[in-house]
């Protein structure tokens, strides 16, 4: 054809809060393949652990749409800048300073968030989540919307909602159980305990992990902050549990002698993209569309009503929780839960004075 039509929503958009790179597809030996590429989408807010702003959410939607429309694109790699975090969810500063107490505004924001998750789930290309650090809260949710996950073994995974005034209604209550089963899901959603990358790969949450700590002699070591023994003294699974006490301190000392190197992570991501390229493109996409229906079935049933509830919650627990996280001193960003429950049990109403009183100082 002489002239192909462009189907992007906004042609030539210049991204502000994210970075998008079209990187050449690499073969099994690392050589560039002419005419084929992967779209690498980077969240770009490392100072706030790559939490997504309203602008970033809109840009992620556009970036996934552009990747879907790119005829030369084999796969999308969804990742972030730095080595500390893929994403820790919504930007709590923006939540606390703009959306808290403004349910009508937060409902519009959640329309964008829902569209972001949906655009990942309906992308016309395979989507690989390259996890370069923490994948927490909304970060966990957008990560699970992807088709594949390859992670640094320094990464950690989990939720944060009930600890900070929200609920994991951006996908985790919809499809976390499809990955790890009901028992592990209910613990993660409510208690907000984090899983190490070693635990995450063992329980089926992610596909693969690779080491990221390089010693001075150039060799890689596994994350020294997690236990590699199979069971604890009571017979419970202990593999991948975070170390405590003296073992934790020894792990910190070992980490201090290493540098973080994500080259093995990039190698595995590129290898997976090449493996995907060695398939019929339409057959692969159709397979993914059928597979994604299990996630979409739950997501589309609940996302709109969840959006309304999350907006209203900005008047009470979210207003307190996000402000506490944003304004509280480091190490003390959670409310006094027992006192809060006790006073609510006595009928204390949610007022501005009550919220101010409970923010840790």
Residue pairs with C-beta under 8 A, 6 or more apart in sequence:
4 71
6 69
7 69
8 62
8 65
8 66
8 69
9 62
9 65
10 62
13 59
13 62
13 66
15 59
15 62
15 63
16 55
16 59
17 44
17 45
17 52
17 53
17 55
17 56
17 59
18 41
18 42
18 43
18 44
18 56
18 59
18 60
18 63
19 40
19 41
19 42
19 44
19 81
20 39
20 40
20 41
20 42
20 63
20 66
21 39
21 40
21 42
22 37
22 38
22 39
22 40
22 70
22 73
23 37
23 38
23 39
23 40
23 77
24 32
24 33
24 34
24 36
24 37
24 38
25 32
25 33
25 36
25 37
25 38
25 74
25 273
25 274
25 277
26 32
26 33
26 270
26 273
26 274
27 33
27 274
28 271
28 274
30 267
30 270
33 277
35 72
36 72
36 73
36 74
36 277
37 70
37 72
37 73
37 74
38 73
38 74
38 75
38 76
38 77
38 270
38 273
39 63
39 66
39 67
39 70
39 73
39 75
39 76
39 77
39 125
40 76
40 77
40 79
41 60
41 63
41 64
41 67
41 76
41 77
41 78
41 79
42 79
42 80
42 81
43 50
43 52
43 56
43 60
43 79
43 80
43 81
43 86
43 87
44 50
44 56
44 80
44 81
45 51
45 52
45 53
45 56
45 81
45 91
46 80
46 81
46 82
46 84
46 85
48 88
48 91
48 92
48 93
49 84
49 85
49 87
49 88
49 133
49 134
50 80
50 81
50 82
50 85
50 86
50 87
50 88
50 133
50 139
51 87
51 88
51 89
51 90
51 91
51 92
51 138
51 139
52 60
52 87
52 89
52 90
52 91
52 138
53 91
53 94
54 91
54 94
54 109
54 112
57 109
57 112
57 113
57 116
58 112
60 116
60 119
60 142
61 112
61 115
61 116
61 119
64 76
64 116
64 119
64 120
64 123
64 127
65 119
67 73
67 76
67 123
67 124
67 125
68 123
68 124
68 125
69 124
73 125
74 125
74 126
74 273
74 276
74 277
74 281
75 125
75 126
75 127
75 128
75 272
75 273
75 276
75 277
76 123
76 125
76 126
76 127
76 128
77 128
77 130
77 269
77 273
78 120
78 127
78 128
78 129
78 130
78 142
78 143
78 146
79 86
79 129
79 130
79 131
79 132
80 86
80 87
80 132
80 133
82 132
82 133
83 132
83 133
83 152
83 154
83 212
83 260
83 262
84 132
84 133
84 134
85 132
85 133
85 134
85 135
85 136
85 139
86 129
86 130
86 131
86 132
86 133
86 134
86 135
86 139
86 143
86 155
87 134
87 135
87 136
87 138
87 139
87 142
87 143
88 134
88 136
88 137
88 138
88 139
88 160
89 136
89 137
89 138
89 139
89 140
89 141
89 160
90 113
90 137
90 138
92 164
92 322
92 325
92 326
93 326
95 318
95 322
95 326
96 322
96 323
96 325
96 326
96 327
97 326
98 105
99 105
99 106
99 109
99 314
99 322
100 314
100 318
100 319
100 322
100 323
101 314
101 315
101 319
102 314
103 311
103 312
103 313
103 314
103 315
104 311
106 310
106 311
106 314
107 307
107 308
107 310
107 311
110 306
110 307
110 310
110 311
111 307
113 138
113 170
114 170
114 303
114 304
114 307
116 142
117 141
117 142
117 145
117 170
117 171
117 299
117 303
118 299
118 303
120 127
120 142
120 145
120 146
121 145
121 292
121 295
121 296
121 299
122 289
122 292
122 296
124 285
125 285
126 147
126 148
126 273
126 276
126 284
126 285
126 288
127 145
127 146
127 147
127 148
128 146
128 147
128 148
128 149
128 150
128 269
128 272
128 273
129 135
129 143
129 146
129 148
129 149
129 150
129 151
129 206
130 150
130 151
130 265
130 266
130 269
131 143
131 149
131 150
131 151
131 152
131 155
131 157
131 197
131 206
132 151
132 152
132 155
132 262
132 265
133 152
133 154
133 155
134 155
134 156
135 143
135 151
135 155
135 156
135 157
136 156
136 157
136 158
136 159
136 160
136 194
137 158
137 159
137 160
137 161
137 168
138 170
140 157
140 158
140 159
140 168
140 172
140 176
141 168
141 170
141 171
141 172
142 170
142 171
143 149
143 157
144 171
144 172
144 175
144 176
144 179
144 205
144 295
145 171
145 295
147 288
147 291
147 292
148 207
148 272
149 205
149 206
149 207
149 208
150 206
150 207
150 208
150 209
150 210
150 265
150 268
150 269
150 272
151 197
151 200
151 201
151 206
151 208
151 209
151 210
151 265
152 197
152 209
152 210
152 211
152 212
152 260
152 262
152 265
153 196
153 197
153 198
153 209
153 210
153 211
153 212
153 222
153 223
153 226
154 197
154 212
154 213
154 223
154 260
155 196
155 197
155 200
155 209
156 194
156 195
156 196
156 197
157 194
157 195
157 196
157 197
157 200
157 205
157 206
158 188
158 192
158 193
158 194
158 195
159 168
159 172
159 188
159 189
159 192
160 166
160 192
161 167
161 168
161 169
161 189
161 192
162 168
162 189
162 190
162 192
163 192
163 321
163 334
164 321
164 322
164 324
164 325
164 333
164 334
165 313
165 317
165 318
165 319
165 320
165 321
165 322
165 324
166 310
166 313
166 317
166 318
166 321
166 322
167 173
167 306
167 309
167 310
167 313
168 176
168 189
169 302
169 306
169 309
169 310
170 306
171 295
171 299
172 185
172 188
172 189
173 189
173 302
173 306
174 295
174 298
174 299
174 301
174 302
174 303
175 294
175 295
175 298
175 299
176 185
176 188
176 189
177 185
178 294
178 295
179 203
179 204
179 205
180 188
180 203
180 204
180 205
181 203
184 203
187 193
188 195
194 242
195 203
195 205
195 240
196 223
196 225
196 226
196 240
196 241
196 242
197 206
197 209
197 223
197 226
197 240
198 209
198 222
198 223
198 226
198 228
198 239
198 240
199 226
199 239
199 240
199 241
200 206
200 209
200 240
201 207
201 208
201 209
202 239
202 240
208 268
210 264
210 265
210 267
210 268
211 220
211 221
211 222
211 223
211 264
212 220
212 223
212 260
212 261
212 262
212 264
212 265
213 220
213 221
213 222
213 223
213 224
213 254
213 255
213 258
213 259
213 260
213 261
214 220
214 221
214 258
214 259
214 260
214 261
215 221
215 257
215 258
216 257
220 261
220 264
221 254
221 258
222 228
223 251
224 243
224 250
224 251
224 254
224 255
225 242
225 243
225 248
225 251
225 252
225 255
226 240
226 241
226 242
226 243
226 251
227 238
227 239
227 240
227 241
227 242
227 243
227 247
228 239
228 240
229 238
229 239
230 237
230 238
230 239
231 237
231 238
232 238
232 241
242 248
243 250
243 251
276 284
310 318
315 350
316 350
319 355
320 335
320 340
320 355
320 358
320 359
321 335
323 355
323 359
324 333
324 334
324 335
324 358
324 359
324 360
325 333
325 334
327 359
327 360
328 334
328 359
328 360
328 361
329 360
329 361
332 360
333 360
334 360
335 358
335 359
335 360
336 358
336 360
339 358
340 358
343 354
348 354
